[in-house]
């Protein structure tokens, strides 16, 4: 396996975790939005990761990478609140909000952030090791 393959693998993980953090940010930003139509309620979104062969199928190359294959929407039913004074309320006085738990979203964001930081540290450590290897000949 090439010494530089680690940068491709960690880079793909950085990209995937960036998508994860963006979906969490979108979920949190829309957590308090309301509408008068059940079908128009914002649904929380979650990325789906997949491991892919980073060697392109060539023997001896090895390694793996991660990519986002899809972003799925939550199937949780919207929360109905009786707010007849709300301009967005339906004819029965209900508004509908997404069922998004802010604590779960924050935990997911912290996990994505730490994974991102770990991959940055991996790249920095690999860079330092490669530079130290180059200095051996001096």
matplotlib code that plots the C-alpha trace (Angstrom):
import matplotlib.pyplot as plt

x = [0.0, 1.3, 2.4, 0.2, -3.0, -3.6, -4.2, -6.9, -8.6, -8.5, -9.6, -12.6, -13.5, -13.2, -15.6, -18.1, -18.0, -18.4, -21.6, -22.7, -22.1, -24.0, -27.0, -27.0, -26.8, -29.7, -31.7, -31.1, -31.9, -35.2, -36.2, -38.6, -40.2, -43.9, -46.4, -50.2, -49.8, -48.6, -47.1, -44.9, -43.2, -39.4, -37.9, -34.6, -31.9, -29.2, -26.2, -25.6, -21.9, -20.4, -16.9, -15.4, -12.2, -9.6, -7.3, -9.5, -9.7, -5.9, -4.2, -1.6, -3.1, -5.5, -7.1, -10.5, -12.3, -15.7, -18.3, -21.8, -24.1, -27.4, -29.1, -32.2, -35.1, -36.6, -39.8, -41.0, -44.5, -44.6, -45.6, -49.1, -49.6, -52.9, -52.1, -55.2, -53.7, -50.7, -51.0, -49.6, -52.3, -54.6, -58.4, -58.6, -56.0, -53.1, -49.5, -47.1, -43.4, -40.7, -39.9, -36.3, -34.5, -31.9, -29.9, -29.5, -28.5, -25.9, -24.5, -24.3, -22.6, -20.0, -19.3, -18.9, -16.6, -14.4, -14.2, -13.2, -10.5, -9.2, -8.8, -7.0, -4.6, -4.0, -3.1, -0.7, 0.9, 1.4, 2.9, 5.3, 6.3, 6.9, 9.0, 11.0, 11.6, 12.9, 15.2, 16.8, 19.0, 20.5]
y = [0.0, 3.4, 5.7, 8.4, 6.2, 7.3, 10.8, 9.6, 7.5, 10.3, 12.8, 10.8, 10.5, 14.3, 14.8, 12.3, 13.8, 17.3, 16.1, 14.7, 17.9, 19.9, 17.6, 18.0, 21.8, 21.7, 19.5, 21.9, 25.0, 23.5, 21.9, 24.7, 25.4, 24.8, 24.4, 23.9, 20.9, 17.5, 16.6, 19.8, 19.3, 19.3, 15.8, 15.3, 14.1, 11.6, 10.6, 7.0, 6.0, 3.2, 1.7, 1.6, 0.0, 2.8, 0.7, 0.6, -3.2, -3.7, -6.3, -5.1, -1.6, -2.3, 0.2, 1.5, 4.9, 6.1, 7.9, 9.2, 7.1, 8.7, 11.2, 9.7, 11.5, 10.5, 8.6, 10.0, 11.5, 15.3, 16.8, 18.4, 21.4, 23.3, 26.9, 28.5, 32.0, 30.9, 32.2, 28.9, 26.8, 24.6, 25.0, 23.0, 25.3, 22.9, 23.5, 20.7, 20.6, 18.1, 15.5, 16.5, 15.9, 18.7, 16.6, 13.7, 16.1, 17.7, 14.3, 13.4, 16.7, 16.2, 12.7, 14.0, 16.8, 14.4, 12.0, 15.0, 16.1, 12.5, 12.3, 15.7, 14.4, 11.2, 13.3, 15.5, 12.5, 10.8, 13.9, 14.2, 10.5, 11.0, 14.1, 12.3, 9.4, 11.9, 13.5, 10.1, 10.4, 13.8]
z = [0.0, -0.9, 1.9, 0.5, 0.5, 4.1, 3.0, 0.5, 3.2, 5.8, 3.2, 2.3, 6.0, 6.4, 3.5, 4.9, 8.4, 6.9, 5.2, 8.6, 10.4, 7.7, 8.0, 11.8, 11.4, 9.0, 11.3, 14.2, 12.2, 11.1, 14.5, 15.4, 12.0, 11.8, 9.0, 8.7, 6.5, 7.8, 4.4, 4.3, 7.6, 7.6, 8.1, 9.8, 7.4, 8.1, 5.8, 4.9, 4.8, 2.8, 2.8, -0.7, -2.1, -2.3, -4.4, -7.4, -7.3, -8.1, -6.0, -3.6, -3.4, -0.5, 1.7, 1.9, 1.9, 3.0, 1.0, 1.5, -0.6, 0.3, 2.7, 4.1, 5.8, 9.1, 9.1, 12.5, 12.5, 12.9, 16.2, 16.2, 18.5, 19.0, 18.2, 16.7, 16.8, 14.7, 11.1, 9.8, 11.6, 9.6, 9.7, 13.0, 14.6, 14.5, 13.5, 12.7, 13.7, 13.0, 15.7, 16.1, 19.5, 19.9, 22.4, 20.0, 17.2, 19.4, 20.4, 16.7, 15.9, 18.7, 17.4, 13.9, 15.1, 17.1, 14.1, 11.9, 14.4, 14.7, 10.9, 10.9, 13.6, 11.6, 8.5, 10.5, 12.1, 8.8, 7.3, 10.2, 9.8, 6.0, 6.7, 9.3, 6.8, 4.3, 6.8, 7.5, 4.4, 5.5]

ax = plt.figure().add_subplot(projection="3d")
ax.plot(x, y, z, "-o")
ax.set_aspect("equal")
plt.show()
